[in-house]
């Protein structure tokens, strides 16, 4: 089983904001998996399919960023999944727009969505795909992450979203270490 959870905030107000990079990747991954988010389950937009012999679940929590872990916990409990089955996809202000980084564990790094996941699944050891959203020292962090991407960032953002979705898809039938070796070079 593979559970992919993309972090973001639900609703039109937050569409295409930096904090919703995880949702953007999930939408792209859903296209690759040929599924759609036509259900709400586990306090999330939910899609499930079978690919390459594995059950694949895609989640976009509707709990808002700071409570993302609650949705993931509900899903994991229902399917009796472990943290090894989980890949979390989220925005990272410490990476420039267009860059992605894959890791197998780490701290929350100040990201409230990741803090929530760590608290709810009781470990920081889960696969992660971080999508760079950059930062601007002239703009406070809350306004920055809830702000929209600039026109000149759109091409780099599109590449990062596509590469993140491809990395997630690749990891369905490859080890995450192999996935990291391939996609951390991009």
N, C-alpha and C positions, 0 to 999 in steps of 0.2 A: 504494500500500500504506500502511496505517496500522497501527502497532503501539502498543497501549496497555499499559503495564506499571504495575500498582498495587503499591506497596511494603507489606510487612508481614512477619509471621512465621507460619510454618505451625503447625498443631496447636491442639487444644482449649485448651491453657493460655493462648494468646495471643488467642483469639477476643474480639472486642469491646473490645480494648485501644486506647488512643490511637494507638500505633504501627501499628495495623492499619487505620487510616482508609483507606489506599490499597486494601486488600483489600475493604473495605466498598463503596467506590465501584465497584470492578471487578465485584462481585456485582450491583450495581444496573445497571451498564452492560451486563452479560451479559443481564439481563432485557430491556433496551431493544433489544438486538441479537438477541434470541430465540435465544440459544445457552446452553450450559452448560459448565462446566469438567469435562468427563468424560474428559479425557486428561491424562497427564503427559508433557511433552516439553520439552526444553531446560532441565531442572532447574526446571520450573515447572508449575503447573496451567495448562492451555492450552486455548484455544478459538479456532476460526477460522471465518469466514463471509465472504460477499460481500455488501456493502451499497453501494447507490448507485454501482455499477460498480467498487468498490474491494475488494481483499482486506483484511479487517480481522482482526487478531490481538489476542487478549486474553491477557495473561500475569499470573500471580501467582507470583513466584519462591518456590521451596521451599528456597532457599539460606540463609534467614534474612536479616534486614535488612542486615547489614554486608557481605554478599556478593551483593547484588541484581544488580550489574553483570554477574556471570558468566552468569546466566540470559539477560539481555538480549543480551549479546554472542553467545551461542550462536545465538539466534534470528536476530539480524541477519546473522550469517555465513551461516546456512542459506539465508535468503531474499535475500541480497545487498542488504540494506536499508541505508539511510544514516541518520544522526542526524535528518535532516529528516522521516523517516517515523515518528519516535518521539514519544510523549507519555507522560511519567512523572507518576503521580498518587501523592501522598504527604502525610503528616501534617506540620503546621508549628506548632510551639509559640509562634511569634511572632504568630500570628493567633488571635483569640478563637474559641471554639467557635461554629460556625455560619457563619463567614466563609470564603470561598474567594478565592484569587487566582491568576490565570493569568499566566504569564510565558513569554517565548521563550528566555531564557538567564539565567545567573546563577551565583553561587558555590554551594558545597554548604551554606553557612551553618551548619556544624557538624552537618549531618545525615549520618550514616554511610552510609545507603543511597544518597544522592545522591553522596557521595564515591566509593563503589564504582562507580557508573554512570559518572561522569566519568573515573575511572581506566581502566575497561574499554572505553569507546567513544571515548576520547581527545579529548573536547570537552565544554565546558559549555554548548554551544549546542544545546539541544533544548527542545521545548515542555514546559511543566510546569503541572500543576494542583495547587495547594497547598490542603490542607484544614485549617482551623484546629482545633487541639486545646487551645489555651490553655496556661497554665502557672500553677503555684502556687509562689511563692517559699519556702513552708514545706516543700515536698517536693522531695527531690533529683531531678534530671532523669531518671535511669534508672528509679526507682520511678514517677515521673509518667507517662512514656511507656509503661511496661509495665503501668500501672494501667488500670482500667476507667473508663468515663465515669460521672459522677454522674447520679442520677435527674433532677435539674433541668436537665441538659444534653441529655437525649435528644431533645427536640423540635428544638433548634437543630442537633444532630448530624444528625438525619434530613434536615432541609432542606439542609444542606451536602452530604451524600452524594448526595441527589437532584439538586441543582443541578450538582454536579461531574460526575455521570454524564450529565446532559443536555448540559452543555458539551462533554464528550468526544464524545458522539454527534453534536452539531451540527457539530463540527470535521471530521467525516468528509467532508462535502462543502462546507465553507466554509473560508476561510483562518483560520489561528489568530489573526491580527490582528482579523478580524471577530468571531471567537469571544470574544476578550478584551474587545473593545468592548461586546459584549452582556452577558457574564457577570461582568465585574469590577464592574459597576454594582450587582449584586444583593447 
